[in-house]
Amino acid sequence: MSFRKRNVGLSKPWTNDQNANPERLSVSDPSVRPSPLDGRPTTSTGINSLDDLLGHSGFALGNGLLIEENGTTEFGTTLLRYFAAEGVAQGQKVHVVGVGEPWARELPGLSGTVAEAPAKSEVVSESQKERMKIAWRYERLGEFGAGSSSARAPIAVNRTPKFDSTGETGLIDPTTFCHTFDLTKRLAVSDSKNLNFIPIRLSPQHASPFHYILQSLRGQLSSSSSSVIHRLVIPNLLSPALYPPAASNPQHVLQFLHSLRSILRQYSTQVVILMTLPLMLYPRATGLTRWMELLSDGVIELSPFPHSMDTGPPTIAAGAATAHEEKPQGLVKVYRLPVFSEKGRSGISGDDLAFTVSRRKFVIKPFNLPPIEADTEAQHGEGDGKPTKVDIEF
C-alpha cells in the first residue's frame, strides 16, 4: 500500500518577490486583477483591445511598454492619454515626464451621463440574476480574450456620481477595470492629487538629464504605501522639443532605461511604464533604437497610413470589411510582449493588426483587405452569402 499523498499540486502559485503584499492581490481593488494565464496582477491600459493584445487581459505590473510611432502624427500621444486617464479614474498615482499641466488638460473624459446610470444598473442586475453560478475566482476574472463587454463588466454595481469640472463628463464607476473614454470630453485634473509632473531639468553639458527623473520617481515610490499603483508616462522620449542634446547620448539614455528596468523589478507589484519614441528621429535601423527595444519588456510600433489613402472612392473602405465599419488609420506591429518575450515565447498572433481612432474610442483589431470594386453587395454588407440560381448557372 502506498502512503503517498494524493491531489498535491506539483507547482507553487506565482509570486514575483518575497516581499509581495498578499493583500494587494485581493479582489477588493477593482483596478488590479489576476491574469487568467498565470495569476500575476494586471491593470488596464484604458484601451480594452490593447489589454487583450498584451495577452493577460491587462497590463502586467512590473513591466514597461515602448510605443514606437512612424511619421509626425499624434496617435502614440493619444494612447498615452488613455493610459494616464485610466490611472486618474482608478485613483492611481500617475507620473508624467517632460510635459506640464497643459498636456494633462487634454486627457479624455469619461463616457456616459448620470441619466444613463439607472438603465445600465438595471441591465447588470438582470444579467446577474440569469448568469450561471460558477467558481468565484473565475467569476471575477471574466472570460479571457472576450470583447469589451466582459472586460468592462463590473463585479458589483455601486455608481456614485463623480463629476469633472464641467459637470457633464458623467460618472466614475469604482468597480470598473477598464473605463470607456470620450475624446470630445475632458477629465478634471486641476485639483487632482494623483498627477505628478516631473520636469526635465537642464544639466551641465556632459551630465545626464535623467538623474532628476529617477530621483523624483524613487522618492515618490519610497514614500508611498505599497498598496498604491504608480503609472509612469514618458511622451516622445529623446525628442529635441523636450530633451537637451545630451539626452540622446547612448551612455545616458541606456543607463536611464537600465535604471527604469531596475525600478520595475524592485516594485514589481506597484509600477507600470508606458513611453513613446519617434521613429522619424530614431529609426529602428540604428543601434541605439535596437538597444532601447531590448531594454523594454514590450515593443509595439504604430505605422499610420499615408494621407493619400483617405482620398479614395467613397464606396471603398480601406481596411474595413464593410462600408459600415470605420476605416483604420494605420497598422500595428508587435515586436515584443511583456512576460511572453522574457520567457522565450512570442505570444504574437500571425494576423495583421490595425488601429482606429474615432470620436469615442481607440481600437486595435485585425486588418482585412477591402473587397474588389465590382462586389458592391459585400462592400455595403448586403446579401446573405447564399448562392442564387443566377450564380449557379453557367
Secondary structure, DSSP 4 states (H G I P E B T S, - for coil): ---PPPS--SSPPP-S-TT--GGGGSTT-TT-EE-TTT--EEE--S-HHHHHHTTSSSEETT-EEEEEE-SS--HHHHHHHHHHHHHHHTT-EEEEES--HHHHTTPEEEP--GGGHHHHHHHHHHHHHHS----HHHHHH--TT--HHHHT--SS--------TTS-S----TT-SS--EEEEEE---TT-TTEEEE------TTS-TTHHHHHHHHHHHHHS-TT--EEEEE-STT-TTTS-GGGG-HHHHHHHHHHHHHHHHHTTTTEEEEEEEETTTS-TTSHHHHHHHHTSSEEEEEEEPPGGGGGS-TT--TT-SSTTSPPP-EEEEEEE-TTTTTTT-----SS-EEEEE-SS-EEEEE--PPPPTT-HHHHTT-S-S---HHHH--
